[in-house]
Amino acid sequence: MSIQVVYAIVKAGGRQEKVSVGDVVVVDKLAGEVGDEITLAPVMLVDGDKVTAGADLAQSSVTAEIVGDEKGPKINILKFKNKTGFRKRQGHRAQLTAVKVTAIT
């Protein structure tokens, strides 16, 4: 028995992610509320032995549902200059969105 494997490589937030139906992926902050449907741009689509890429993806799409908003890990930025007494401390947390893939067509 062979199992039909369907997955897509999508571009979301400047990165590419491998997704299949039911996966939850964390991407950069997206506009929208929890429960909204969004469409992600596919870069490559694999359906069993058939691989689709390039111009053939015009009719393909990956739909996902926004699950919730999250924050990334805290990044500490420390600047120090010797012999001058200069110290600067800064922090940053990336704003992220969790999305659940609902369909690959």
C-alpha positions as CSV (number, residue, x, y, z in Angstrom):
1,M,0.0,0.0,0.0
2,S,1.3,3.4,-0.9
3,I,0.3,6.4,1.1
4,Q,-0.6,9.6,-0.8
5,V,1.6,12.4,0.7
6,V,0.4,15.9,0.1
7,Y,2.4,18.9,1.4
8,A,3.3,22.4,0.2
9,I,6.2,24.8,0.7
10,V,4.6,28.2,1.4
11,K,6.1,31.6,1.8
12,A,5.0,33.4,4.9
13,G,6.7,36.3,6.7
14,G,9.9,36.2,4.7
15,R,10.5,32.5,5.4
16,Q,9.5,29.3,3.7
17,E,7.7,26.6,5.7
18,K,6.8,23.0,4.8
19,V,3.1,22.5,5.7
20,S,0.4,19.8,5.3
21,V,-3.3,19.9,6.2
22,G,-3.7,20.2,10.0
23,D,-0.3,21.6,10.8
24,V,0.0,24.6,13.0
25,V,2.8,27.0,11.9
26,V,4.0,30.1,13.7
27,V,4.8,33.0,11.3
28,D,5.4,36.7,11.5
29,K,2.5,38.9,12.6
30,L,-0.4,38.8,10.2
31,A,-3.4,41.2,10.1
32,G,-6.6,39.6,11.1
33,E,-8.6,38.3,14.0
34,V,-8.7,34.8,15.5
35,G,-10.8,32.5,13.2
36,D,-10.1,34.5,10.0
37,E,-9.3,32.6,6.9
38,I,-6.1,33.6,5.1
39,T,-4.4,32.4,1.9
40,L,-0.7,31.6,1.8
41,A,1.4,31.8,-1.3
42,P,2.7,28.3,-2.3
43,V,6.2,28.0,-3.7
44,M,6.1,24.3,-4.4
45,L,3.4,21.6,-4.1
46,V,3.9,17.9,-3.7
47,D,1.0,15.5,-4.3
48,G,2.3,11.9,-4.1
49,D,4.7,11.6,-7.0
50,K,3.6,14.8,-8.7
51,V,5.7,17.9,-7.9
52,T,4.4,21.3,-9.0
53,A,6.5,24.4,-9.1
54,G,6.9,27.7,-11.0
55,A,4.2,29.0,-13.3
56,D,1.9,26.0,-12.7
57,L,1.1,27.2,-9.2
58,A,-1.2,30.0,-10.5
59,Q,-4.3,27.8,-9.8
60,S,-3.0,26.4,-6.5
61,S,-3.5,27.8,-3.1
62,V,-3.0,27.0,0.6
63,T,-5.7,28.2,3.0
64,A,-5.2,28.6,6.7
65,E,-7.1,29.8,9.8
66,I,-5.6,32.2,12.4
67,V,-5.4,30.4,15.7
68,G,-3.9,33.1,17.9
69,D,-1.2,35.7,18.5
70,E,2.0,34.9,20.2
71,K,5.3,36.5,21.2
72,G,8.7,35.2,20.3
73,P,11.6,34.7,22.8
74,K,13.1,37.7,24.5
75,I,16.3,38.9,22.8
76,N,18.7,41.0,25.0
77,I,20.9,43.6,23.2
78,L,23.8,44.9,25.2
79,K,26.2,47.6,24.0
80,F,29.3,48.5,25.9
81,K,32.3,50.7,25.1
82,N,35.4,50.3,27.1
83,K,36.9,53.2,29.2
84,T,34.0,55.6,28.5
85,G,31.3,54.3,30.9
86,F,28.9,53.8,28.0
87,R,26.4,51.0,28.5
88,K,23.1,50.5,26.8
89,R,20.6,47.7,27.4
90,Q,17.7,47.0,25.0
91,G,15.3,44.1,24.6
92,H,13.0,42.8,21.8
93,R,10.3,40.3,21.4
94,A,8.9,39.5,17.9
95,Q,5.2,39.6,17.4
96,L,4.0,36.3,15.9
97,T,0.8,34.6,14.6
98,A,-0.1,30.9,14.8
99,V,-2.0,29.6,11.8
100,K,-3.5,26.2,11.2
101,V,-3.5,24.9,7.6
102,T,-7.0,23.9,6.6
103,A,-6.7,23.0,2.9
104,I,-4.2,22.6,0.1
105,T,-5.7,22.9,-3.4
